[in-house]
Amino acid sequence: MPGLFLVEARRLREERALRLTWSDGHSADYPYDYLRGYCPCALCQGHGATALHFHPPERPVELTGIEPVGNYGLSLAFSDGHGTGIYRFDLLRELGPKVEG
């Protein structure tokens, strides 16, 4: 999605979700366990993986850190000590609910 960028990332602690708001006005909530299960790092997905696979966390996780990575992604840290995956904006948008129109 050319020209689409992330405007805001906000933790919803009680809902245990990350709310992402995009430059086209769309926003979506991503449960922490869902994001952790789709971690894009090589340890979780393997080297050279062409498609992401969901690997549910062993137990519920909390989101302990959010850091921007350049102008293309987020680094997310979780309470299970995992935090090496870079979640590209295009991946996050793809993992979110589908937008009509």
N, C-alpha and C positions, 0 to 999 in steps of 0.2 A: 504494500500500500504506500506508494510514493507520497511523500509529504506528510505522512501521518506520524505524529510523535506523542510521547507521553507528557501530560501536563502535570499530573499529581499522582503520588502513591501515598496512601494513607492506611495505617493499621487500624482495623476494627477489632479491638481486643476482646470484647465480649462475644462477638460473632466468630472470633478466631479466623479472620479473613483479611485479605489485602484488597483494598478498593483502588482500582486504577482508573484514571480519567484521561481520555484521549483528546487530541486537538480537534477532532470532529464532534466533540460533545458527548460521545458515548462513554459510559462508565460501567464497570463490571466488578463484581466481588469474586475473589479467588480464595477458597478455603486454604489454610496453611497446609493441611495434609495433602491436598490436591497438588499444590505447587511443589511440595517436597517430593511427591511421587513422580512428578515429571521433571525432576532435576536433570538438566542437560549435560552435566559433567561426564567426562570419559569414564570415571569410576562407576557411575550409575548406568550409563547408556552404552559403554564400550567405545573403543577407538574406531573411528570411521563409521559410526552408526548413521544410517540414512533415514531412519524413522525413529521417533521417540516412543518409548514404551513406558507405561505406568508401572512403577514399583512402589506399592504402598509402604509407608513407614511402619516400622515394627510396633510403634505406639504413637499416640497423638503428639504432634510437635507444636511448638510455638515459634513465631517469627521473632528472632532476636536482633536482627539487623538488616538494614536496607541501604545500599550504597549505589550511586549511579556509576555506570561504566561507560565512559565516553558519552557520546550522544546516541548510543544504539542499544543500551541494555541496563539491567540491574543485577547487582550481586546480592543474593539473599542468604542470610545466615539463619540457621534453625537450632532449636534447643537440643537436638541430638548431636550437635557438634559439627554438622555438615554445613559447608558454606563455600564450596569451590565452583559451583555452577554459575555461568553467566546466562541470564535469561534475556535473550534479545527481545526487543520490543515486538518484532514481527511474530516471534514465537508466543509471547504473552497474548498478543491479540488473537492469534490462532487458537490458543487454549481457552480463551474466554467464550462467553455465549455468542452465538452468531447474531450479526446485526443485519436487519432487513434493509433493503434499499441500496 
